Structures are given as structure tokens and as C-alpha cells.
Amino acid sequence: MADKQISLPAKLINGGVAGLIGVTCVFPIDLAKTRLQNQQNGSRLYTSMSDCLIKTIRSEGYFGMYRGAAVNLTLVTPEKAIKLAANDFFRFHLSKDGQKLTLLKEMLAGCGAGTCQVIVTTPMEMLKIQLQDAGRIGERAIGQWKKASLDSTKDSGPHCSGTRIIIHILFLIPRFSSFTDQILPLPRDVPFSIIYFPLFANLNNLGKRGAEGPAPFYVSFASGCIAGSTAAVAVNPVDVIKTRLQSLTRGSQEDTYSGVTDCIRKILRNEGPGAFLKGAYCRALVIAPLFGIAQVVYFLGVGEYILSFLPKRNN
């Protein structure tokens, strides 16, 4: 973050604006990431990110690439606001008289930020994943239906509407209520923040104008992109496990998992270690601009600008 002092409301607005802009730009890539991570060797539908996006447009139309975007856009504001504001909060309280934080303290601040964001991340990720993966499940079901049908020219077959998906989730939600399920994003988000925030701070410091001057906005953007993509790839194996466990609906020939250990064992046995890097480049392409934009929003002081239009209270 920038070194200048920013009020908490401004930090929350900055995080929200950054999240909304970033998600709008990169959501189709995030959808491809989810579908690539969820497909298993015996039921591969997509060969790459571009293949996934092309097939999605053909079968679901252009807006099919934005399945689940409404959930993400609604909850990304508090999620990003909490994450970025919490990191600033912990950095402030861990610093002594404005002195530079040690690497350990920077990592502790990132750990605190990642822990706080899970409050919003868990429901957001669960809903988003079901909506994003519905097209893949529907596409496989239609393919199986056509093979079994004597007349595959009829325009009928399984169809996954948004309403059906939400009703399905509501019926299955009690299954997703254990303590372990609630903290599934924690092993991903905490290490991500531990890597991202210290790496960004140190990269950003390299581009500062003088000892006290701020770094130019393009340095903040590049630092956010590099730190974000590095952290994203580093925690991708955990993201694959989380995505598989949070998917409540699967294809008829796909593995089901009873827990984290069972998921790891079945992936290693049936798909090999390389499966833990599925969607890694998609995730890097999603996270890099998302956090680069976040740093530019902070640099430009969008939150302070918006607050300047609000009437001030008289003391």
C-alpha cells in the first residue's frame, strides 16, 4: 500500500472499487480456471483456456463467460475491502514509530489480512464455483444424452438454468456446514497474503522516488501484478483442492471426495502431481491485473475522492 495515511472508509471504498473493476475485466478467465481445475482425466472437455472460452461462447453465448459474476461482483467489494484494509491495519500496529517493518512482521500482517477475508470468501467462492461449473456439467450431460439418444437432432436434453442451480445449492447447503468446510479458503488465502503483501511492498519500494517519495503508479501496478501472479501460482495446488471440495455437483463418472486427505490421494492416484497445477496460468492471469488495479486505485486515491463529495459532519 502507499505510505500515505488513508482513512478506513477510504480504504474500504478503494478495495471495493478495485475489486469491481478487476473482476469485470478478468472474470471469463476465472471461469476457465474453475472449469479446468474441476475436470478430471476421464472426463476432459477442455484442452486449454482458449478452448474452454470458445466452447463456452458456442454453447452458452457470450454472457455464459460471466456465469456467477453477479455473486462475485456483489461480494468482492467487502472481500477486497477487508483484505486490503486489514493488511494496512496490521502493518500499522506492527510498526514501531513508523519504522520499516521486518519481513517477519510483513508476513504476519499478510497472515492477518488473509484470515479476516475468509468471512466473505467462503460463501462467495462456494456460490461462484457452482455457477461457473454448471456449464461444464451441463455440456457433459448433453453430450452423454446425445450419445444415448437414437435421434440426436432434437433440440432437447439437460439444461442448467441459474434458478435450478441456486435451488440445488439451497438444498445441498446443510452438507457444507461443517467447520472444515467453512475454513476451506483459509489454507489458500493465508499463504497467498503472506507471499503477496511483503513481496509487493518490497518491489514497490524499489521504484520509489527518493527515500520518502511514493513510487509512480506504473511501478505500483507492475509490483501488484508480479506479486499477485507469483502468490497465485504458489498456492494453486491448494486452490485446486478447495475448488474440487466446494463443487457440490459432479459428472456421473467423476470422483467424489470425503475430505482434504481423500481429495489429495485420489488426485495423485488418478491424475498425477501435475493436476495440482491445473488452471495455474489462468489464476495468474486473473490475480495479476486484479491486484495491479487495486494498487493503482490506492495510488490515485479514489476512495478519498469519492468521500470528498459526501457532506461532512459538523462537530
C-alpha positions as CSV (number, residue, x, y, z in Angstrom):
1,M,0.0,0.0,0.0
2,A,1.0,3.6,-0.3
3,D,2.7,5.1,2.7
4,K,0.3,8.0,3.0
5,Q,-2.3,7.8,5.7
6,I,-5.7,6.8,4.4
7,S,-8.9,6.8,6.5
8,L,-10.7,3.5,7.0
9,P,-13.8,4.4,4.9
10,A,-11.5,5.5,2.0
11,K,-9.6,2.1,2.3
12,L,-12.9,0.2,2.1
13,I,-14.0,2.2,-0.9
14,N,-10.6,1.7,-2.6
15,G,-10.8,-2.0,-2.0
16,G,-14.4,-2.2,-3.3
17,V,-13.7,-0.1,-6.5
18,A,-10.6,-2.1,-7.2
19,G,-12.5,-5.4,-6.8
20,L,-15.4,-4.3,-9.1
21,I,-13.1,-3.1,-11.9
22,G,-10.8,-6.1,-11.6
23,V,-13.5,-8.8,-11.6
24,T,-15.3,-7.2,-14.5
25,C,-12.1,-7.4,-16.6
26,V,-10.9,-10.9,-15.7
27,F,-14.0,-12.9,-14.8
28,P,-14.1,-15.0,-18.0
29,I,-10.5,-16.2,-17.3
30,D,-11.6,-17.1,-13.7
31,L,-14.5,-19.1,-15.1
32,A,-12.0,-21.0,-17.4
33,K,-9.8,-21.6,-14.4
34,T,-12.6,-23.2,-12.4
35,R,-13.7,-25.4,-15.2
36,L,-10.1,-26.6,-16.0
37,Q,-9.5,-27.3,-12.3
38,N,-12.7,-29.3,-11.9
39,Q,-12.4,-31.5,-15.0
40,Q,-10.8,-34.9,-14.4
41,N,-8.7,-37.1,-16.7
42,G,-11.5,-39.4,-17.6
43,S,-13.9,-36.6,-18.4
44,R,-11.9,-33.9,-20.1
45,L,-14.0,-31.4,-22.0
46,Y,-11.4,-28.6,-22.5
47,T,-7.8,-28.7,-23.6
48,S,-6.8,-25.2,-22.7
49,M,-8.1,-21.8,-21.5
50,S,-8.8,-20.6,-25.0
51,D,-10.6,-23.9,-25.9
52,C,-12.7,-23.5,-22.8
53,L,-13.7,-19.9,-23.6
54,I,-14.5,-20.8,-27.2
55,K,-16.7,-23.8,-26.3
56,T,-18.4,-21.7,-23.6
57,I,-19.4,-19.0,-26.1
58,R,-20.6,-21.6,-28.6
59,S,-22.8,-23.5,-26.1
60,E,-23.8,-20.7,-23.7
61,G,-23.4,-17.5,-25.6
62,Y,-21.1,-14.5,-24.8
63,F,-22.7,-13.9,-21.3
64,G,-22.0,-17.6,-20.5
65,M,-18.5,-16.5,-19.7
66,Y,-19.9,-14.4,-16.9
67,R,-21.8,-17.2,-15.1
68,G,-21.5,-16.4,-11.4
69,A,-20.3,-12.8,-12.0
70,A,-23.3,-11.3,-10.1
71,V,-22.3,-13.2,-6.9
72,N,-18.7,-12.2,-7.3
73,L,-19.4,-8.5,-8.0
74,T,-21.7,-8.4,-5.0
75,L,-19.3,-9.9,-2.5
76,V,-15.9,-8.9,-4.0
77,T,-16.4,-5.3,-2.6
78,P,-16.4,-6.4,1.1
79,E,-13.9,-9.2,0.4
80,K,-11.2,-6.9,-1.2
81,A,-12.0,-4.1,1.2
82,I,-11.5,-6.3,4.2
83,K,-8.3,-7.9,2.8
84,L,-6.6,-4.6,1.9
85,A,-7.8,-2.6,4.9
86,A,-6.9,-5.4,7.3
87,N,-3.3,-5.6,5.9
88,D,-2.9,-1.8,6.4
89,F,-4.4,-2.2,9.9
90,F,-1.9,-5.0,10.9
91,R,1.0,-3.2,9.3
92,F,0.3,0.0,11.2
93,H,0.0,-1.8,14.6
94,L,3.1,-3.9,14.0
95,S,5.3,-1.0,13.1
96,K,7.2,0.9,15.8
97,D,7.2,4.7,15.4
98,G,6.8,4.4,11.6
99,Q,9.9,2.3,11.2
100,K,10.2,-0.1,8.3
101,L,8.6,-3.5,9.1
102,T,10.8,-6.6,9.1
103,L,10.0,-9.4,6.7
104,L,8.5,-11.5,9.5
105,K,6.2,-8.7,10.6
106,E,5.1,-8.1,6.9
107,M,4.3,-11.8,6.7
108,L,2.3,-11.6,10.0
109,A,0.3,-8.6,8.6
110,G,-0.5,-10.6,5.4
111,C,-1.5,-13.6,7.5
112,G,-3.9,-11.4,9.5
113,A,-5.4,-10.0,6.3
114,G,-5.9,-13.4,4.7
115,T,-7.6,-14.7,7.9
116,C,-10.0,-11.8,8.0
117,Q,-11.1,-12.1,4.4
118,V,-12.3,-15.7,4.8
119,I,-15.5,-14.4,6.4
120,V,-16.6,-13.3,2.9
121,T,-14.6,-15.6,0.8
122,T,-16.2,-18.9,1.9
123,P,-19.8,-18.1,0.8
124,M,-18.6,-16.2,-2.3
125,E,-16.4,-19.0,-3.6
126,M,-19.0,-21.7,-2.9
127,L,-21.8,-19.9,-4.9
128,K,-19.4,-18.7,-7.6
129,I,-17.9,-22.2,-8.2
130,Q,-21.4,-23.9,-8.6
131,L,-22.5,-21.3,-11.1
132,Q,-19.2,-21.3,-13.1
133,D,-19.0,-25.1,-13.3
134,A,-22.7,-25.6,-14.2
135,G,-22.0,-25.1,-17.9
136,R,-19.3,-27.8,-17.9
137,I,-21.6,-30.3,-16.1
138,G,-24.4,-29.4,-18.4
139,E,-22.2,-29.8,-21.5
140,R,-21.1,-33.2,-20.4
141,A,-24.7,-34.3,-19.6
142,I,-25.9,-33.1,-23.0
143,G,-23.1,-35.0,-24.7
144,Q,-23.9,-38.2,-22.9
145,W,-27.6,-37.7,-23.6
146,K,-26.9,-37.3,-27.3
147,K,-24.8,-40.5,-27.4
148,A,-27.6,-42.5,-25.8
149,S,-30.3,-41.0,-27.9
150,L,-31.4,-42.6,-31.2
151,D,-32.3,-39.1,-32.5
152,S,-29.7,-36.6,-31.5
153,T,-31.1,-33.9,-33.8
154,K,-33.9,-33.0,-31.4
155,D,-33.3,-29.7,-29.5
156,S,-33.8,-31.1,-26.0
157,G,-31.8,-32.5,-23.2
158,P,-30.5,-31.4,-19.8
159,H,-30.4,-27.7,-19.2
160,C,-28.8,-25.9,-16.2
161,S,-30.5,-22.7,-15.6
162,G,-29.4,-20.2,-12.9
163,T,-32.6,-20.7,-10.9
164,R,-32.2,-24.5,-10.9
165,I,-28.6,-24.1,-9.7
166,I,-29.5,-21.8,-6.8
167,I,-32.3,-24.1,-5.7
168,H,-29.9,-27.0,-5.9
169,I,-27.4,-25.2,-3.7
170,L,-30.0,-24.3,-1.1
171,F,-30.9,-28.0,-0.8
172,L,-27.3,-29.0,-0.5
173,I,-26.2,-26.2,1.8
174,P,-26.5,-28.2,5.0
175,R,-23.8,-30.6,3.6
176,F,-21.5,-27.6,3.5
177,S,-21.8,-26.6,7.1
178,S,-19.0,-28.4,9.0
179,F,-16.1,-26.4,10.5
180,T,-13.7,-27.8,8.0
181,D,-15.9,-26.7,5.0
182,Q,-16.2,-23.2,6.4
183,I,-12.5,-22.7,6.5
184,L,-11.6,-24.3,3.2
185,P,-10.3,-21.0,1.7
186,L,-8.1,-20.4,4.7
187,P,-5.2,-22.6,3.7
188,R,-5.2,-20.8,0.3
189,D,-5.8,-17.2,1.3
190,V,-3.4,-17.0,4.3
191,P,-0.3,-18.3,2.4
192,F,-1.3,-16.1,-0.6
193,S,-1.4,-13.0,1.6
194,I,1.8,-14.0,3.4
195,I,3.6,-14.1,0.0
196,Y,1.7,-11.2,-1.8
197,F,1.9,-8.3,0.7
198,P,5.6,-8.5,1.6
199,L,6.6,-9.1,-2.0
200,F,4.5,-6.2,-3.2
201,A,5.8,-3.8,-0.5
202,N,9.5,-4.6,-1.3
203,L,9.0,-4.5,-5.1
204,N,7.2,-1.2,-4.8
205,N,10.0,0.3,-2.6
206,L,12.5,-0.4,-5.4
207,G,10.6,2.1,-7.6
208,K,10.2,4.9,-5.0
209,R,11.3,8.4,-6.0
210,G,13.9,9.1,-3.2
211,A,13.8,7.8,0.3
212,E,10.4,9.2,1.3
213,G,8.7,9.8,-2.1
214,P,5.9,7.5,-3.4
215,A,6.5,5.1,-6.2
216,P,5.0,6.0,-9.6
217,F,1.6,4.5,-10.3
218,Y,3.0,2.2,-13.1
219,V,5.5,0.8,-10.5
220,S,2.7,0.1,-8.1
221,F,0.7,-1.6,-10.9
222,A,3.7,-3.7,-12.1
223,S,4.5,-4.6,-8.4
224,G,0.9,-5.7,-7.8
225,C,0.9,-7.8,-11.0
226,I,4.2,-9.5,-10.3
227,A,3.4,-10.2,-6.6
228,G,-0.1,-11.3,-7.4
229,S,0.8,-13.8,-10.1
230,T,3.7,-15.2,-8.0
231,A,1.5,-15.7,-5.0
232,A,-1.3,-17.2,-7.2
233,V,0.9,-19.8,-8.7
234,A,2.5,-20.7,-5.4
235,V,-0.9,-21.5,-3.8
236,N,-2.5,-23.1,-6.8
237,P,-2.4,-26.7,-5.5
238,V,-4.4,-25.6,-2.5
239,D,-6.8,-23.8,-4.8
240,V,-7.4,-27.0,-6.9
241,I,-8.2,-28.9,-3.7
242,K,-10.6,-26.2,-2.5
243,T,-12.3,-26.0,-5.8
244,R,-12.9,-29.7,-6.0
245,L,-14.2,-29.9,-2.5
246,Q,-16.5,-26.9,-2.9
247,S,-18.1,-28.3,-6.1
248,L,-21.4,-29.9,-5.0
249,T,-22.3,-31.2,-8.4
250,R,-20.2,-33.6,-10.5
251,G,-20.4,-35.6,-13.7
252,S,-21.5,-39.2,-13.5
253,Q,-18.0,-40.6,-14.0
254,E,-16.1,-38.1,-11.8
255,D,-14.6,-38.8,-8.4
256,T,-16.2,-37.6,-5.3
257,Y,-14.2,-36.6,-2.2
258,S,-14.9,-37.1,1.5
259,G,-12.3,-34.6,2.7
260,V,-9.0,-32.9,2.1
261,T,-6.9,-36.1,2.5
262,D,-9.2,-38.2,0.3
263,C,-9.1,-35.4,-2.3
264,I,-5.3,-35.3,-2.4
265,R,-5.0,-39.1,-2.5
266,K,-7.4,-39.5,-5.4
267,I,-5.9,-36.7,-7.4
268,L,-2.4,-38.1,-7.0
269,R,-3.6,-41.7,-7.9
270,N,-5.9,-40.9,-10.8
271,E,-4.4,-37.7,-12.3
272,G,-0.8,-37.4,-11.1
273,P,1.0,-34.5,-9.3
274,G,0.6,-32.2,-12.4
275,A,-3.1,-32.0,-11.7
276,F,-2.4,-29.7,-8.8
277,L,-1.2,-27.1,-11.3
278,K,-4.4,-27.2,-13.4
279,G,-5.5,-23.7,-14.1
280,A,-2.3,-22.1,-12.7
281,Y,-1.7,-19.8,-15.6
282,C,-5.4,-18.8,-15.7
283,R,-5.2,-18.0,-12.0
284,A,-2.0,-15.9,-12.6
285,L,-3.8,-14.1,-15.4
286,V,-6.7,-13.3,-13.1
287,I,-4.8,-12.3,-10.0
288,A,-2.1,-10.2,-11.6
289,P,-4.4,-7.4,-13.1
290,L,-6.8,-7.7,-10.2
291,F,-4.1,-6.7,-7.6
292,G,-2.3,-4.4,-10.0
293,I,-5.6,-2.4,-10.4
294,A,-6.0,-2.5,-6.7
295,Q,-2.7,-0.8,-6.1
296,V,-3.4,1.8,-8.8
297,V,-6.8,2.6,-7.2
298,Y,-5.0,3.1,-3.9
299,F,-2.3,5.3,-5.6
300,L,-4.9,7.5,-7.3
301,G,-6.8,8.0,-4.0
302,V,-10.2,7.0,-5.5
303,G,-11.7,6.5,-2.0
304,E,-10.7,9.9,-0.8
305,Y,-12.0,11.5,-4.0
306,I,-15.4,9.8,-3.6
307,L,-15.6,10.8,0.1
308,S,-14.9,14.4,-0.8
309,F,-18.4,14.6,-2.4
310,L,-20.1,13.4,0.8
311,P,-21.3,16.1,3.3
312,K,-19.1,16.4,6.3
313,R,-20.5,16.2,9.8
314,N,-20.2,19.2,12.0
315,N,-18.6,18.5,15.3
